[in-house]
Amino acid sequence: MLQVQLLQGEFKMIKGIAEIFKSDLKAIINNPIVIVALIIIVCLPSLYSLINIQAIWNPYNNTSNMKIAIVDNDLGYTFQGVNYNFGKNLSNELAANNTNLNWQFVDENTARYGVNTGEYYAAFIIPSNFTENLLSFGTSNPKQAQIEYLINEKMNPIMPRIINTTALEIQNQVNSAVDQGKINLTTTQATALQTQLSTMQEQISALQAQNSSAANQPNTNLTAANPNSTTSANPNGLITFSSGNQNDPNVNPMQMNEELIFPVDNYGSAIAPFYIALSLFIGSIVAVAMLSTRVRKSKQYHPVSVYFGKMGLFILISILQALVITLVILNLHVQLSSAALFTFTALYIGLCFMIITYSLVSVFGSIGKAFAIIILVLQVMTTGGTYPVQMLSSFYQNVYPYLPMTYAIDALRQVVAGVLWNNYWYNLEILTIFPAIVLIFALLMKEEMDKKAEQAEQNLKKSGLF
């Protein structure tokens, strides 16, 4: 008899789940306004991915829009009967290579004012004694040639890194030439300097091309000045340019050979895993914020029936959200190792996130929405989507392993740049633990918390503020 009663109870719960789900579908079909609202809920996460990924698809192609002021105060210098003006040569070569950065040739007052007001991101000021100090190397009274470097760090956190990297690469190459004794001021070698400077265009072009990797590098030891102070762009050596053969072991004793492991086509593809995972989590929050997790009917259902019955609609929404995001990502031509694998991964991540947020709201009501938002806020900076987690403060490093988006992002990175199957399945396995724990907690606490959550929601409505 007891077994029969248990079976009847289980059948009643399953029947209740089916009734609730069918009732939700019927409500959608019979109400065009609901259909419009659901379309918005389904498409909103993909719009977030589209805007963010497309906006930063390949930002370093647009560095030519960044204005950098160049001031040439160099008066030149006559050495052994030959007049030199290396500042003028440098300015001419920068003017001829105005594609990677937008060099603006202005006077010193305009440059300083422009950096202060934000018209220019930075300014390089070549002093009046630039050539004279360059040519003093090798004499009895050598003087360091300096370029004054002003940069407005208030304007943007990325641009200073790009400019710093360009300046530092110039400095390192110059100092390397000086340290190796390639410049000695005999008459013949002074003439060779002029020949070297005539090839400066190749040097500057090559250095400016390195801007594309600048934002991913840590800040260098080249300290930028604020607009009210100055910093030498060359604290260690003489500023000049060598056009020697870069493959000559006498010029460069050591050469760095770069090998890209799992190369990524562009910055948009590299950042896509973060924005895809974030969009799916935001999508789940939007769904639980706009749709009710309660049954608004006179008929009484078991709390477990309500939990699973209402979950059906939210799971359907998560599937549609993931599919629309997949279409957007394919349309953007984000780098993918497999479109099918990406689709599966997006669907699975969306399902996990939806179960987490739905369960929190189903059990705790409106307070559960606050919990979901707190988790979202923590995940934005903590999951290593933008900065490596090792660069974050100790609190965020400690929280990092306990957030679901950590593993969602890592799984998506495998799909984007190349799959290591052990890593891929590990991330999905750990990700599965989060909704599993929340689901078990919801089943254990749903019946006990239902009345408290409903009472709390009623009190919030009575306040007239919610």
C-alpha positions as CSV (number, residue, x, y, z in Angstrom):
1,M,0.0,0.0,0.0
2,L,2.8,2.4,0.9
3,Q,4.5,1.8,-2.4
4,V,1.3,2.5,-4.3
5,Q,0.9,5.8,-2.4
6,L,4.5,6.7,-3.3
7,L,3.9,5.9,-7.0
8,Q,0.7,7.9,-7.0
9,G,2.6,10.8,-5.4
10,E,5.3,10.7,-8.0
11,F,2.8,10.4,-10.8
12,K,0.9,13.4,-9.4
13,M,4.2,15.5,-9.3
14,I,5.1,14.5,-12.9
15,K,1.6,15.3,-14.1
16,G,1.9,18.7,-12.3
17,I,5.2,19.4,-14.1
18,A,3.6,18.7,-17.5
19,E,0.5,20.8,-16.7
20,I,2.6,23.8,-15.7
21,F,4.9,23.6,-18.7
22,K,1.9,23.2,-21.1
23,S,0.2,26.1,-19.4
24,D,3.2,28.3,-20.0
25,L,3.4,27.4,-23.6
26,K,-0.3,28.1,-24.1
27,A,0.1,31.5,-22.5
28,I,2.8,32.3,-25.0
29,I,0.9,31.2,-28.0
30,N,-2.3,33.0,-27.0
31,N,-0.6,36.4,-26.3
32,P,1.3,38.2,-29.0
33,I,2.7,40.7,-26.4
34,V,4.3,37.8,-24.6
35,I,5.8,36.5,-27.8
36,V,7.4,40.0,-28.4
37,A,8.8,40.0,-24.9
38,L,10.3,36.6,-25.3
39,I,11.9,37.5,-28.6
40,I,13.6,40.4,-26.7
41,I,14.7,38.1,-23.9
42,V,16.1,35.6,-26.4
43,C,17.9,38.2,-28.6
44,L,19.3,40.6,-26.0
45,P,22.3,38.5,-24.9
46,S,23.4,38.0,-28.6
47,L,23.2,41.8,-29.1
48,Y,25.5,42.3,-26.1
49,S,28.0,39.9,-27.7
50,L,27.7,41.5,-31.1
51,I,28.3,45.0,-30.0
52,N,31.2,44.2,-27.7
53,I,33.1,41.8,-30.0
54,Q,32.6,43.8,-33.1
55,A,33.6,47.1,-31.5
56,I,37.0,45.7,-30.5
57,W,37.5,43.3,-33.4
58,N,40.9,44.6,-34.4
59,P,41.4,47.9,-32.6
60,Y,45.1,48.2,-33.5
61,N,44.2,48.8,-37.1
62,N,42.8,52.1,-36.0
63,T,45.8,53.5,-34.1
64,S,46.3,55.9,-37.0
65,N,43.5,57.9,-35.4
66,M,45.5,58.6,-32.3
67,K,47.1,62.0,-32.4
68,I,50.7,62.2,-31.1
69,A,52.4,65.6,-31.1
70,I,56.0,66.0,-32.4
71,V,58.0,69.1,-31.6
72,D,61.4,69.6,-33.3
73,N,63.4,72.3,-31.6
74,D,66.7,70.8,-32.8
75,L,69.1,73.6,-34.0
76,G,71.4,71.1,-35.7
77,Y,75.2,71.1,-35.2
78,T,78.3,71.4,-37.4
79,F,80.9,68.7,-36.9
80,Q,84.2,68.7,-38.7
81,G,82.8,71.0,-41.3
82,V,79.6,69.0,-41.9
83,N,76.2,70.3,-40.8
84,Y,73.9,67.7,-39.2
85,N,70.3,68.0,-38.0
86,F,69.2,64.6,-36.7
87,G,66.0,66.1,-35.2
88,K,64.8,67.3,-38.6
89,N,65.7,63.9,-40.1
90,L,63.7,62.2,-37.4
91,S,60.7,64.5,-38.0
92,N,60.8,64.0,-41.7
93,E,60.8,60.2,-41.4
94,L,57.9,60.3,-38.9
95,A,56.0,62.4,-41.3
96,A,56.6,59.9,-44.1
97,N,55.3,57.1,-41.8
98,N,52.0,58.6,-40.6
99,T,49.9,55.4,-41.0
100,N,50.3,53.6,-37.6
101,L,50.2,56.7,-35.4
102,N,48.8,60.1,-36.3
103,W,51.9,62.4,-35.8
104,Q,51.1,66.0,-35.5
105,F,54.0,68.5,-36.0
106,V,53.4,71.5,-33.8
107,D,55.3,74.0,-31.7
108,E,56.2,73.3,-28.1
109,N,53.5,75.4,-26.5
110,T,50.8,73.8,-28.6
111,A,52.0,70.4,-27.8
112,R,52.1,70.9,-24.0
113,Y,48.6,72.5,-24.1
114,G,47.3,69.8,-26.3
115,V,48.5,67.0,-24.0
116,N,47.0,68.8,-21.0
117,T,43.6,69.2,-22.6
118,G,43.5,65.8,-24.2
119,E,43.8,66.9,-27.8
120,Y,47.0,64.8,-28.1
121,Y,47.5,61.5,-26.3
122,A,51.3,62.2,-26.0
123,A,54.0,64.5,-27.2
124,F,57.7,63.9,-28.1
125,I,59.8,67.1,-27.8
126,I,63.2,67.0,-29.5
127,P,65.4,69.6,-27.7
128,S,67.5,72.2,-29.4
129,N,70.8,70.4,-28.5
130,F,69.7,67.0,-29.8
131,T,72.1,66.7,-32.7
132,E,74.9,68.4,-30.7
133,N,74.6,65.8,-27.9
134,L,74.4,62.9,-30.3
135,L,77.7,64.0,-31.9
136,S,79.4,64.4,-28.5
137,F,79.5,60.6,-28.1
138,G,83.1,59.5,-28.4
139,T,84.5,62.9,-27.5
140,S,86.1,63.9,-24.3
141,N,82.9,65.3,-23.0
142,P,80.0,63.0,-24.1
143,K,76.5,64.2,-23.3
144,Q,73.3,62.1,-23.4
145,A,70.8,63.0,-26.0
146,Q,67.3,63.1,-24.6
147,I,63.8,63.4,-26.0
148,E,61.2,64.8,-23.7
149,Y,58.2,62.5,-23.5
150,L,54.8,63.7,-22.3
151,I,51.8,61.4,-22.0
152,N,48.3,62.0,-20.7
153,E,47.4,58.8,-18.9
154,K,44.0,60.1,-17.9
155,M,42.6,59.8,-21.4
156,N,42.8,56.1,-21.8
157,P,44.4,53.1,-20.0
158,I,45.5,51.3,-23.2
159,M,47.0,54.0,-25.4
160,P,50.0,54.8,-23.0
161,R,51.1,51.2,-23.3
162,I,51.1,51.4,-27.0
163,I,53.1,54.6,-27.1
164,N,55.5,53.4,-24.3
165,T,56.2,50.2,-26.2
166,T,57.1,52.1,-29.4
167,A,59.3,54.5,-27.5
168,L,61.0,51.7,-25.5
169,E,61.7,49.7,-28.6
170,I,63.3,52.7,-30.3
171,Q,65.4,53.3,-27.1
172,N,66.5,49.7,-26.8
173,Q,67.6,49.4,-30.4
174,V,69.5,52.7,-30.2
175,N,71.2,51.8,-26.9
176,S,72.1,48.4,-28.3
177,A,73.9,50.0,-31.2
178,V,75.7,52.4,-28.8
179,D,76.7,49.6,-26.4
180,Q,78.2,47.5,-29.2
181,G,80.4,50.5,-30.2
182,K,78.9,50.9,-33.6
183,I,79.1,54.7,-33.5
184,N,82.5,56.4,-33.2
185,L,83.0,59.9,-34.2
186,T,85.7,59.7,-36.8
187,T,85.1,61.7,-40.0
188,T,84.3,58.5,-41.9
189,Q,82.0,57.2,-39.3
190,A,80.2,60.5,-38.9
191,T,79.4,60.3,-42.6
192,A,78.2,56.7,-42.0
193,L,75.8,58.1,-39.4
194,Q,74.2,60.3,-42.1
195,T,73.8,57.2,-44.3
196,Q,72.2,55.3,-41.4
197,L,69.8,58.0,-40.7
198,S,68.7,58.0,-44.4
199,T,67.3,54.5,-43.8
200,M,65.4,55.6,-40.7
201,Q,62.0,55.1,-42.5
202,E,62.4,51.3,-42.4
203,Q,63.4,51.4,-38.7
204,I,60.4,53.5,-37.7
205,S,57.9,51.5,-39.8
206,A,59.1,48.3,-38.2
207,L,58.9,49.7,-34.7
208,Q,55.5,51.2,-35.2
209,A,54.2,47.9,-36.5
210,Q,54.9,46.5,-33.0
211,N,52.0,48.6,-31.7
212,S,49.6,45.8,-32.4
213,S,50.9,43.8,-29.4
214,A,51.5,46.7,-27.1
215,A,48.2,46.5,-25.1
216,N,48.9,42.9,-24.1
217,Q,52.3,43.7,-22.6
218,P,52.9,44.7,-19.0
219,N,53.9,48.3,-18.4
220,T,57.6,48.8,-19.2
221,N,60.4,50.5,-17.3
222,L,60.0,53.5,-19.6
223,T,58.2,55.9,-17.2
224,A,55.8,58.4,-18.9
225,A,55.5,61.9,-17.6
226,N,52.2,63.5,-16.6
227,P,51.5,66.7,-18.5
228,N,53.2,68.8,-15.8
229,S,56.5,66.9,-15.6
230,T,58.9,65.4,-18.1
231,T,60.7,62.1,-18.6
232,S,63.6,61.2,-20.8
233,A,62.7,58.7,-23.5
234,N,66.3,57.5,-23.2
235,P,67.6,57.2,-19.6
236,N,70.5,54.8,-20.4
237,G,72.2,55.7,-23.6
238,L,72.6,57.8,-26.7
239,I,69.6,58.3,-29.0
240,T,70.3,57.4,-32.7
241,F,69.2,54.8,-35.2
242,S,71.2,51.9,-36.6
243,S,70.2,50.4,-39.9
244,G,72.6,47.4,-39.7
245,N,71.7,43.9,-40.8
246,Q,69.5,42.4,-38.1
247,N,70.7,38.9,-39.0
248,D,74.3,39.7,-38.6
249,P,75.6,38.0,-35.4
250,N,78.1,40.8,-35.0
251,V,75.3,43.3,-34.7
252,N,72.9,41.1,-32.7
253,P,74.6,38.3,-30.8
254,M,71.2,36.9,-29.8
255,Q,68.0,36.6,-31.8
256,M,64.6,35.8,-30.4
257,N,62.6,33.3,-32.5
258,E,58.8,33.5,-31.8
259,E,56.6,30.5,-32.2
260,L,52.9,31.0,-31.7
261,I,51.1,28.2,-29.9
262,F,47.4,28.1,-30.7
263,P,47.5,31.3,-32.7
264,V,44.4,33.5,-32.7
265,D,43.5,35.5,-35.8
266,N,42.5,38.8,-34.1
267,Y,41.7,40.5,-30.9
268,G,38.0,40.1,-31.4
269,S,38.4,36.3,-31.5
270,A,40.7,36.3,-28.5
271,I,38.2,38.2,-26.3
272,A,35.1,36.4,-27.7
273,P,35.1,33.6,-25.0
274,F,34.7,36.2,-22.3
275,Y,31.9,38.1,-23.9
276,I,30.1,34.9,-25.0
277,A,30.1,33.5,-21.5
278,L,29.1,36.8,-20.1
279,S,26.3,37.2,-22.5
280,L,24.9,33.8,-21.6
281,F,25.0,34.6,-17.9
282,I,23.3,38.0,-18.5
283,G,20.7,36.2,-20.6
284,S,19.8,34.0,-17.8
285,I,19.5,36.9,-15.4
286,V,17.3,38.8,-17.9
287,A,15.0,35.8,-18.2
288,V,14.5,35.4,-14.4
289,A,14.1,39.1,-14.0
290,M,11.3,39.4,-16.6
291,L,9.5,36.0,-16.2
292,S,7.8,34.6,-13.1
293,T,9.1,31.5,-11.4
294,R,5.8,31.1,-9.5
295,V,2.5,29.5,-10.6
296,R,-0.3,32.1,-10.6
297,K,-3.2,29.7,-10.4
298,S,-5.7,28.6,-7.8
299,K,-4.8,25.0,-8.3
300,Q,-2.1,23.9,-5.8
301,Y,0.9,22.0,-7.0
302,H,3.7,20.4,-5.1
303,P,6.8,22.7,-4.8
304,V,8.9,20.2,-6.8
305,S,6.3,20.2,-9.6
306,V,6.4,24.0,-9.6
307,Y,10.2,24.0,-9.7
308,F,10.6,21.6,-12.6
309,G,7.4,22.7,-14.4
310,K,8.5,26.4,-14.6
311,M,12.1,25.4,-15.4
312,G,10.9,24.0,-18.7
313,L,10.3,27.4,-20.2
314,F,13.6,28.8,-18.9
315,I,15.5,25.9,-20.4
316,L,13.8,26.5,-23.7
317,I,14.8,30.2,-23.5
318,S,18.4,29.3,-22.7
319,I,18.5,27.0,-25.8
320,L,17.2,29.8,-28.0
321,Q,19.6,32.3,-26.5
322,A,22.6,30.1,-27.2
323,L,21.5,29.4,-30.7
324,V,21.1,33.1,-31.6
325,I,24.5,33.8,-30.0
326,T,25.9,31.0,-32.2
327,L,24.5,32.6,-35.3
328,V,26.0,36.0,-34.3
329,I,29.4,34.5,-33.7
330,L,29.4,32.6,-37.0
331,N,28.3,35.8,-38.8
332,L,31.1,37.8,-37.2
333,H,33.6,35.1,-38.4
334,V,35.0,34.6,-35.0
335,Q,37.8,32.0,-35.2
336,L,36.5,28.6,-34.3
337,S,38.1,25.1,-34.4
338,S,34.6,23.7,-35.0
339,A,31.2,25.3,-35.5
340,A,29.4,22.2,-34.3
341,L,31.5,22.0,-31.1
342,F,31.0,25.7,-30.5
343,T,27.2,25.3,-30.8
344,F,27.2,22.4,-28.3
345,T,29.4,24.3,-25.9
346,A,27.3,27.4,-26.0
347,L,24.1,25.3,-25.5
348,Y,25.6,23.5,-22.5
349,I,27.0,26.7,-20.9
350,G,23.7,28.5,-21.3
351,L,21.9,25.5,-19.8
352,C,24.2,25.5,-16.8
353,F,23.9,29.2,-16.2
354,M,20.1,29.2,-16.6
355,I,19.7,26.4,-14.0
356,I,21.9,28.3,-11.5
357,T,20.0,31.6,-11.8
358,Y,16.6,30.1,-12.1
359,S,17.1,27.9,-9.0
360,L,18.3,30.9,-7.0
361,V,15.2,32.9,-7.9
362,S,12.8,29.9,-7.6
363,V,14.0,29.3,-4.1
364,F,14.7,32.8,-2.7
365,G,12.4,34.9,-4.9
366,S,13.5,38.5,-5.5
367,I,16.4,38.0,-3.1
368,G,17.6,35.3,-5.5
369,K,17.8,37.9,-8.3
370,A,20.2,39.9,-6.1
371,F,22.3,36.8,-5.5
372,A,22.5,36.2,-9.2
373,I,23.6,39.8,-9.9
374,I,26.3,39.6,-7.2
375,I,27.7,36.4,-8.8
376,L,27.7,38.2,-12.2
377,V,29.5,41.2,-10.8
378,L,32.2,39.0,-9.3
379,Q,32.7,37.1,-12.5
380,V,33.2,40.1,-14.7
381,M,36.7,40.8,-13.4
382,T,37.5,37.6,-11.5
383,T,37.3,34.9,-14.1
384,G,40.4,35.8,-16.2
385,G,38.4,36.9,-19.2
386,T,40.4,40.1,-19.8
387,Y,43.4,40.3,-17.4
388,P,45.2,37.1,-16.3
389,V,43.9,36.2,-12.8
390,Q,47.5,36.2,-11.5
391,M,47.5,40.0,-12.0
392,L,44.5,40.5,-9.8
393,S,44.5,41.1,-6.1
394,S,44.6,38.1,-3.7
395,F,40.9,38.2,-2.9
396,Y,39.9,37.7,-6.6
397,Q,42.6,35.0,-7.1
398,N,41.1,33.1,-4.2
399,V,37.5,33.5,-5.5
400,Y,38.5,32.6,-9.1
401,P,38.2,28.8,-8.8
402,Y,34.7,28.9,-7.3
403,L,32.9,30.8,-10.1
404,P,31.2,29.0,-13.0
405,M,32.2,31.5,-15.7
406,T,35.8,30.6,-15.0
407,Y,35.3,27.2,-16.6
408,A,32.9,28.3,-19.2
409,I,35.5,30.8,-20.6
410,D,38.3,28.2,-20.5
411,A,36.1,25.7,-22.4
412,L,35.2,28.4,-25.0
413,R,38.9,29.2,-25.4
414,Q,39.6,25.6,-26.3
415,V,36.9,25.8,-29.0
416,V,38.2,29.1,-30.4
417,A,41.9,28.6,-30.6
418,G,42.3,24.8,-30.7
419,V,41.1,22.0,-28.6
420,L,43.0,20.1,-25.9
421,W,40.4,17.6,-25.2
422,N,41.5,16.8,-21.6
423,N,41.3,20.5,-20.8
424,Y,38.0,20.9,-22.6
425,W,36.2,18.1,-20.8
426,Y,37.7,19.0,-17.5
427,N,36.3,22.5,-17.7
428,L,32.8,21.2,-18.7
429,E,32.9,18.7,-15.8
430,I,33.8,21.3,-13.3
431,L,31.2,23.6,-14.7
432,T,28.5,20.9,-14.3
433,I,29.2,20.8,-10.6
434,F,27.7,24.3,-10.1
435,P,24.2,23.7,-11.4
436,A,24.2,20.3,-9.9
437,I,24.9,21.7,-6.4
438,V,22.3,24.5,-6.9
439,L,19.7,22.0,-8.2
440,I,20.1,19.7,-5.2
441,F,19.9,22.6,-2.8
442,A,16.8,23.9,-4.5
443,L,15.0,20.5,-4.2
444,L,15.9,20.3,-0.5
445,M,14.9,23.8,0.3
446,K,12.1,24.6,-2.2
447,E,9.2,23.5,0.0
448,E,10.6,25.1,3.1
449,M,11.5,28.4,1.5
450,D,8.5,28.8,-0.8
451,K,6.2,30.4,1.7
452,K,8.9,32.6,3.1
453,A,10.0,33.8,-0.4
454,E,6.4,34.5,-1.4
455,Q,5.8,36.4,1.8
456,A,8.9,38.5,1.2
457,E,7.7,39.3,-2.3
458,Q,4.3,40.3,-1.1
459,N,5.9,42.7,1.4
460,L,8.1,44.2,-1.3
461,K,5.0,44.8,-3.4
462,K,3.1,46.4,-0.5
463,S,5.9,48.9,-0.1
464,G,5.0,50.3,-3.5
465,L,8.7,50.4,-4.5
466,F,8.9,46.9,-6.1
